[in-house]
Structures are given as C-alpha cells and as structure tokens.
C-alpha cells in the first residue's frame, strides 16, 4: 500500500512539473514585475509620453503602431528597435516600417531615464508596451494594467517585418494573419480600432481612389464625397499624411467603427471589416464605445503575450537600438 501511495505521489509531482514546464510563458508576466526593482517605471513612462504629446499630437498613435509592429514580428521583444549596422539589417528598413515607423526617440528617452534610476532592470520591450498603453489612455482611450516582465531579443527578422499585415488585405486575409499569431476575429476587429487616431500616408491607400484592384476605377465601396476629398489631398501615391479617422482624429474613441458603417474607412483593410460577413457584426457591436474599449483592452493584453522572452531568455538592453 505504501509503495503504491509513493508511486501515486510521484506521478502527481511529475504531472505538476510537466504542467509547469508546458505552461504558457506569459504566465511569468505581471503588472507587479517591477514593484521592488523599479517602482517608478510606470510614472517615468507616463511622464515621458505626456511630454511627447505636448510637442507631437501623433505620439500616442506612433507608439501604439510601434507595439503592433514589434509584436507581429518575432513577438513582443523590442526586435523592431534594433538599428541597422554595416553587418546587420533589422526590421526598421522593411517595407511596412521604412519611413513610417515612429516613436523611437520617445522610447530612447525613456530608456535613458530608467537606466539612471533603475540601471539594467527594465526591458525595452516592456517600455514599448507601457508607452503604447499610455498613448491610448492619454488620448481618451481605455486604461489597463500592463503586464510586464519581458526581456529583449538578440535578433530581428527583416523577412517577417516585410510580411506584416498590409493595408490592401481583405477580411479573410486579415483573419488568417491574426490567427497565425494566436489572435481571433474579435481581436482583429478590436485591434483595428487603433485606426481611430493617427495618420496614414497617401501611398497606403491611393489605389482605392483611382485604380482599385487594377480595375482602372475607384473603389465602389467608398463614400463618393469622402473619395473626392481624398483625391484632392492624394492625387498621387505620395508620403502626404491623412487622418485615419476624419471625424475625431486626435481622440481614441469608437468613431472608427461609425466611419466604416458610412463607407469612410481609409484603407481596404479598414473598410473590408464592415463589408465582410465574417466581421461586420463586430463592427456594429463596437460602435458601442464600452464594448470596444473592453475588447480592445483584452486584445491588447493578449497581443502583448505573443512570443515574449522571459526568465533568462534574451537580455535587458542597455540601449534599445543595439544588443549589449
């Protein structure tokens, strides 16, 4: 009997150890990760983002986009921050990022401050995650407890960065791209709501105005008045910037979804959410700001767990633009 009992205890212990080993890495993330080692981290980041917004109204949108593009390439590991060198080409020079990724200077300033107060403690990956949340909250959007404890990557992937979900994708293509990262349709539609503030270059959507899908004609799903206005602003596929949300461009709210319902989504990847049966119901439900904010918060936390490095993985960079 005693021998059988010991065997049962052994099997239970083995099961527990195996379960812990197989547990998702994000279980090591926590809003309290820096409570003892760097308790000022959240106030330091918030102060820097607030200051940046005073001189650049697009700062919040830039930081949120930076977080998206980081998490969708290798994971939320600050790989996007690694600068090119004569022997290394990172993610910043990829097509979706080159000339359009912003907020790098804000992250660098925050890192410099934290290296003074908490040297070698806070990862650049966590700084991006916190700054993205603050950019949203300071623009009137939801606030949430950011999970931290990520570490920084030692590498980047130009090829993955070149395959980030683009502005020409249909709803089905977007669903597949998000599913590949462990995100579902609810996450896709809620996270697309990030386009409720910020700007986009004419080159990202100009084909909708004149030669949609090589038809030689504009996208028929676009509101005619909206299209005429955009044709005036974007006669060519230039780097000229246009508000993603023409209604409340500086406020993080549910106006984005209202725009889609009246065919005023700026890019194909926006408007397709309202025209596809796979996603149109969610677009309607997220016109409720509380519903949008609740799902956006949940989806941001979920996205923030993609491919994270924790424990002894990666490193804590001293400078965000280069490995130690």
C-alpha positions as CSV (number, residue, x, y, z in Angstrom):
1,X,0.0,0.0,0.0
2,X,2.8,2.4,1.0
3,X,4.7,1.6,-2.2
4,X,1.5,2.3,-4.3
5,X,1.0,5.6,-2.4
6,X,4.5,6.7,-3.1
7,X,4.1,5.9,-6.8
8,X,0.9,8.0,-6.9
9,X,2.6,10.9,-5.2
10,X,5.5,10.6,-7.6
11,X,3.1,10.6,-10.6
12,X,1.3,13.7,-9.2
13,X,4.5,15.5,-8.7
14,X,5.7,14.6,-12.2
15,X,2.4,15.8,-13.6
16,X,2.7,19.2,-11.8
17,X,6.3,19.7,-13.0
18,X,5.3,18.8,-16.6
19,X,2.3,21.2,-16.4
20,X,4.6,24.0,-15.2
21,X,7.1,23.3,-18.0
22,X,4.3,23.4,-20.6
23,X,2.6,26.5,-19.0
24,X,2.5,29.5,-21.4
25,X,5.4,31.8,-21.0
26,X,3.1,34.8,-20.5
27,X,2.3,33.4,-17.0
28,X,5.6,35.0,-16.0
29,X,4.4,38.4,-16.9
30,X,2.8,40.5,-14.2
31,X,1.7,44.2,-13.7
32,X,3.8,44.0,-10.5
33,X,7.0,42.6,-12.0
34,X,9.0,45.8,-11.2
35,X,7.3,46.6,-7.9
36,X,10.5,46.1,-5.9
37,X,13.2,46.6,-8.6
38,X,11.9,49.7,-10.3
39,X,8.7,51.0,-8.7
40,X,8.9,54.3,-10.7
41,X,8.8,52.7,-14.1
42,X,5.1,53.4,-14.9
43,X,5.3,57.1,-13.7
44,X,8.5,57.6,-15.7
45,X,7.0,56.3,-18.9
46,X,3.7,58.2,-18.4
47,X,5.6,61.4,-17.9
48,X,7.7,61.0,-21.0
49,X,4.6,60.1,-23.2
50,X,2.7,63.1,-21.8
51,X,5.7,65.3,-22.6
52,X,6.0,63.9,-26.1
53,X,2.3,64.5,-26.8
54,X,2.8,68.2,-26.0
55,X,5.0,68.6,-29.0
56,X,3.6,65.9,-31.3
57,X,-0.1,65.1,-31.3
58,X,0.7,61.9,-33.2
59,X,3.0,60.5,-30.5
60,X,0.4,58.2,-29.0
61,X,-0.6,56.7,-32.4
62,X,3.1,56.2,-33.2
63,X,3.8,54.3,-30.0
64,X,0.8,52.1,-30.5
65,X,1.8,51.2,-34.0
66,X,5.3,50.5,-32.8
67,X,3.9,48.0,-30.4
68,X,1.8,46.3,-33.1
69,X,4.7,46.0,-35.5
70,X,7.0,44.7,-32.8
71,X,4.6,42.0,-31.5
72,X,3.7,40.8,-35.0
73,X,7.4,40.2,-35.9
74,X,9.1,37.5,-33.7
75,X,7.0,38.6,-30.8
76,X,6.9,41.5,-28.3
77,X,10.6,41.6,-27.8
78,X,11.8,45.0,-29.0
79,X,13.3,43.5,-32.1
80,X,11.9,46.4,-34.0
81,X,14.1,48.8,-32.1
82,X,17.4,47.3,-33.3
83,X,19.2,49.7,-35.6
84,X,20.8,48.7,-38.9
85,X,24.6,48.4,-38.9
86,X,27.1,47.6,-41.7
87,X,26.7,43.9,-40.9
88,X,23.1,43.8,-39.7
89,X,19.8,44.7,-41.3
90,X,16.9,44.8,-38.9
91,X,13.1,45.4,-39.1
92,X,13.1,49.2,-39.4
93,X,14.1,49.1,-43.1
94,X,11.3,46.7,-44.0
95,X,8.6,48.0,-46.4
96,X,5.9,48.4,-43.8
97,X,8.3,50.3,-41.5
98,X,10.7,52.3,-43.6
99,X,10.0,56.0,-43.5
100,X,6.8,55.4,-41.4
101,X,7.7,53.9,-38.1
102,X,7.8,56.5,-35.3
103,X,8.2,56.9,-31.6
104,X,11.8,55.5,-31.5
105,X,13.1,58.7,-29.9
106,X,10.5,58.6,-27.2
107,X,11.4,55.0,-26.3
108,X,15.1,56.0,-26.3
109,X,14.4,58.9,-23.9
110,X,12.5,56.7,-21.6
111,X,15.3,54.1,-21.6
112,X,17.9,56.8,-20.8
113,X,15.8,57.9,-17.8
114,X,15.3,54.4,-16.5
115,X,18.9,53.4,-16.9
116,X,19.7,56.3,-14.5
117,X,17.1,55.4,-11.9
118,X,17.0,51.6,-12.4
119,X,20.1,50.5,-14.4
120,X,19.9,47.2,-16.2
121,X,16.4,46.5,-15.0
122,X,13.6,47.5,-17.4
123,X,13.5,46.0,-20.8
124,X,12.9,48.0,-24.0
125,X,10.1,45.5,-24.8
126,X,8.3,46.5,-21.6
127,X,8.8,50.2,-22.3
128,X,7.1,49.9,-25.7
129,X,4.1,48.0,-24.1
130,X,3.7,50.6,-21.3
131,X,4.2,53.6,-23.7
132,X,1.6,52.2,-26.1
133,X,-1.0,51.9,-23.2
134,X,-0.2,55.5,-22.1
135,X,-0.6,56.8,-25.7
136,X,-4.0,55.3,-25.8
137,X,-5.2,56.4,-22.4
138,X,-3.9,59.9,-22.7
139,X,-5.9,60.3,-26.0
140,X,-9.1,59.4,-24.1
141,X,-9.0,55.6,-24.6
142,X,-9.1,52.8,-22.0
143,X,-6.5,52.3,-19.3
144,X,-5.4,48.9,-18.2
145,X,-2.7,47.2,-16.0
146,X,0.1,46.4,-18.4
147,X,1.7,43.0,-17.9
148,X,5.5,43.4,-17.7
149,X,8.5,41.1,-17.3
150,X,9.5,40.8,-21.0
151,X,13.1,40.6,-22.0
152,X,14.7,42.0,-25.2
153,X,15.7,40.0,-28.2
154,X,19.1,39.4,-29.5
155,X,18.0,39.4,-33.1
156,X,15.4,40.8,-35.6
157,X,13.7,39.5,-38.7
158,X,13.6,41.6,-41.9
159,X,11.6,38.9,-43.7
160,X,8.9,38.7,-41.1
161,X,8.7,42.5,-41.0
162,X,8.2,42.6,-44.7
163,X,5.2,40.3,-44.3
164,X,3.3,42.4,-41.7
165,X,-0.5,42.6,-42.4
166,X,-0.8,45.3,-45.1
167,X,-3.4,47.9,-46.0
168,X,-4.6,46.1,-49.1
169,X,-5.7,42.9,-47.3
170,X,-9.3,41.6,-47.2
171,X,-11.1,40.5,-44.1
172,X,-10.3,36.8,-44.8
173,X,-6.6,37.5,-45.3
174,X,-6.5,39.6,-42.1
175,X,-8.3,36.8,-40.2
176,X,-5.6,34.3,-41.3
177,X,-2.8,36.7,-40.5
178,X,-4.1,37.3,-37.0
179,X,-4.9,33.6,-36.4
180,X,-1.2,32.9,-37.2
181,X,-0.3,35.0,-34.2
182,X,-2.9,33.3,-31.9
183,X,-5.4,36.1,-32.2
184,X,-9.1,35.6,-33.2
185,X,-11.6,37.6,-35.2
186,X,-12.7,39.6,-32.1
187,X,-9.1,40.6,-31.6
188,X,-8.7,41.6,-35.2
189,X,-11.7,43.9,-35.3
190,X,-11.0,45.4,-31.9
191,X,-7.3,46.0,-32.6
192,X,-8.1,47.5,-36.0
193,X,-9.8,50.2,-33.9
194,X,-6.4,51.6,-33.3
195,X,-7.0,53.5,-36.5
196,X,-9.3,55.7,-34.6
197,X,-6.3,58.1,-34.3
198,X,-3.1,58.8,-36.1
199,X,-2.4,59.3,-39.8
200,X,-1.5,57.2,-42.9
201,X,0.5,58.1,-46.0
202,X,-1.4,58.5,-49.3
203,X,0.7,55.7,-50.7
204,X,-1.0,53.3,-48.4
205,X,-4.5,53.7,-49.9
206,X,-4.2,55.9,-53.1
207,X,-5.0,52.9,-55.4
208,X,-8.5,52.9,-53.9
209,X,-9.1,56.4,-55.3
210,X,-8.1,55.7,-58.9
211,X,-7.3,52.1,-59.7
212,X,-8.9,49.7,-57.2
213,X,-7.7,46.2,-57.7
214,X,-6.4,47.1,-61.2
215,X,-9.9,47.9,-62.4
216,X,-9.0,51.4,-63.6
217,X,-11.7,52.8,-61.4
218,X,-12.1,53.9,-57.7
219,X,-13.2,51.5,-55.0
220,X,-17.0,51.5,-55.4
221,X,-17.5,50.8,-51.7
222,X,-16.0,54.2,-50.8
223,X,-18.4,57.1,-49.9
224,X,-18.2,59.4,-53.0
225,X,-17.9,62.7,-51.0
226,X,-15.1,61.1,-48.9
227,X,-13.4,59.8,-52.1
228,X,-13.5,63.2,-53.7
229,X,-11.9,64.9,-50.7
230,X,-9.1,62.3,-50.6
231,X,-8.5,62.5,-54.3
232,X,-7.8,66.2,-53.8
233,X,-5.4,65.5,-51.0
234,X,-3.8,62.5,-52.5
235,X,-3.5,62.9,-56.3
236,X,-0.5,60.6,-56.3
237,X,0.8,57.8,-54.1
238,X,2.9,60.2,-52.0
239,X,4.1,60.3,-48.4
240,X,1.5,63.0,-47.6
241,X,-0.3,62.2,-44.4
242,X,-4.0,61.9,-44.0
243,X,-6.0,61.4,-40.8
244,X,-7.1,57.8,-40.4
245,X,-10.3,59.0,-38.7
246,X,-11.6,62.2,-40.3
247,X,-14.2,62.7,-37.5
248,X,-12.2,62.8,-34.3
249,X,-8.6,62.3,-35.4
250,X,-6.9,63.0,-32.1
251,X,-9.2,61.1,-29.8
252,X,-9.2,57.4,-29.1
253,X,-12.9,56.5,-29.4
254,X,-15.4,54.4,-31.3
255,X,-15.7,56.8,-34.2
256,X,-13.6,54.5,-36.4
257,X,-16.5,52.0,-36.5
258,X,-19.1,54.7,-37.2
259,X,-16.9,55.7,-40.1
260,X,-16.8,52.1,-41.5
261,X,-20.6,52.0,-41.4
262,X,-20.9,55.0,-43.7
263,X,-18.1,53.7,-46.0
264,X,-15.5,56.1,-44.8
265,X,-12.8,53.6,-43.9
266,X,-9.5,54.9,-45.2
267,X,-7.8,51.7,-46.3
268,X,-9.1,48.5,-47.8
269,X,-8.1,46.7,-44.5
270,X,-10.4,49.0,-42.7
271,X,-13.5,49.1,-44.9
272,X,-13.4,45.3,-45.5
273,X,-14.3,44.8,-41.9
274,X,-17.7,46.3,-42.5
275,X,-18.4,44.7,-45.8
276,X,-17.4,41.1,-44.9
277,X,-19.9,38.8,-43.2
278,X,-17.1,37.4,-41.1
279,X,-16.5,40.7,-39.3
280,X,-19.5,43.1,-40.0
281,X,-21.4,42.1,-36.8
282,X,-18.4,43.0,-34.7
283,X,-18.0,46.4,-36.4
284,X,-21.6,47.1,-35.5
285,X,-21.2,46.0,-31.9
286,X,-18.0,48.1,-31.4
287,X,-19.9,51.3,-32.2
288,X,-20.7,51.0,-28.5
289,X,-17.6,52.6,-27.0
290,X,-17.7,50.5,-23.8
291,X,-17.9,47.3,-25.9
292,X,-14.9,48.5,-28.0
293,X,-12.9,49.5,-25.0
294,X,-13.5,46.3,-23.2
295,X,-12.4,44.1,-26.1
296,X,-9.6,46.4,-27.1
297,X,-8.1,46.1,-23.6
298,X,-8.4,42.3,-23.6
299,X,-6.9,42.0,-27.1
300,X,-4.0,44.3,-26.2
301,X,-3.1,42.1,-23.3
302,X,-3.4,39.1,-25.4
303,X,-1.3,40.5,-28.2
304,X,1.3,41.6,-25.6
305,X,2.0,38.0,-24.8
306,X,2.9,36.9,-28.3
307,X,6.4,35.4,-28.4
308,X,7.6,37.1,-25.2
309,X,11.1,36.3,-23.8
310,X,11.2,35.9,-20.0
311,X,13.5,34.5,-17.3
312,X,17.0,34.0,-18.7
313,X,15.9,34.4,-22.3
314,X,17.3,37.3,-24.3
315,X,18.7,40.2,-22.3
316,X,17.9,43.6,-20.8
317,X,19.5,46.0,-23.3
318,X,21.4,49.0,-22.1
319,X,20.5,50.9,-25.2
320,X,17.3,50.0,-27.1
321,X,18.9,50.3,-30.6
322,X,21.6,47.7,-30.1
323,X,22.3,44.5,-28.2
324,X,24.7,44.5,-25.3
